[in-house]
Amino acid sequence: MQIRYDTETACLVVRLDYEIDHHSATLLRADIDAAIYAHLPRTLVLDLADVAFMDSSGIGLIMGRYKILSPLGGEIVLRDPAPHIAQILRFAGMERLARITRSAPKEVV
C-alpha cells in the first residue's frame, strides 16, 4: 500500500494492492484512518487497480472511511477497479457512497 497526500487539491490517494480480506483490512483501516486524521482531505481516492481479490471486509473498509469523511464534507473515489471488483462494488451499492471511476488509458507510442 502507498499513501500520498496532495496539498494543492487536498486529495489523499491510497494505492491498494493484492487482496483486501479480513486480515489486510484491519491493517489498512488503521493506516488510512491515521492519514485521514492527519490531513483531513476533501477527497479520498482508493486506487484499486492492483487489487485482485476483495471480500466483504473491503466493502466494510470503504463504508467505514465514508462514515469518517462524510461529516467532514469529504468524498471517496474508487479508482480503476478490475471488472470483477467493480461488479462486487456495484452489487454492494457502493456507488451511492463513492464515485467509481476509470483513469484515462495511457497512450501507446
Secondary structure as the mmCIF struct_conf table of DSSP 4:
data_model
#
loop_
_struct_conf.conf_type_id
_struct_conf.id
_struct_conf.beg_label_comp_id
_struct_conf.beg_label_asym_id
_struct_conf.beg_label_seq_id
_struct_conf.end_label_comp_id
_struct_conf.end_label_asym_id
_struct_conf.end_label_seq_id
STRN STRN1 GLN A 2 ASP A 6
TURN_TY1_P TURN_TY1_P1 THR A 7 ALA A 10
STRN STRN2 CYS A 11 ILE A 20
BEND BEND1 ASP A 21 ASP A 21
HELX_RH_AL_P HELX_RH_AL_P1 HIS A 22 HIS A 39
BEND BEND2 ARG A 42 ARG A 42
STRN STRN3 THR A 43 MET A 54
HELX_RH_AL_P HELX_RH_AL_P2 SER A 56 LEU A 69
HELX_RH_3T_P HELX_RH_3T_P1 SER A 70 LEU A 72
TURN_TY1_P TURN_TY1_P2 GLY A 73 GLY A 73
STRN STRN4 GLU A 75 ARG A 79
HELX_RH_AL_P HELX_RH_AL_P3 PRO A 83 PHE A 91
TURN_TY1_P TURN_TY1_P3 ALA A 92 GLY A 93
HELX_RH_3T_P HELX_RH_3T_P2 MET A 94 ARG A 96
TURN_TY1_P TURN_TY1_P4 LEU A 97 LEU A 97
STRN STRN5 ALA A 98 THR A 101
HELX_LH_PP_P HELX_LH_PP_P1 SER A 103 VAL A 108
#
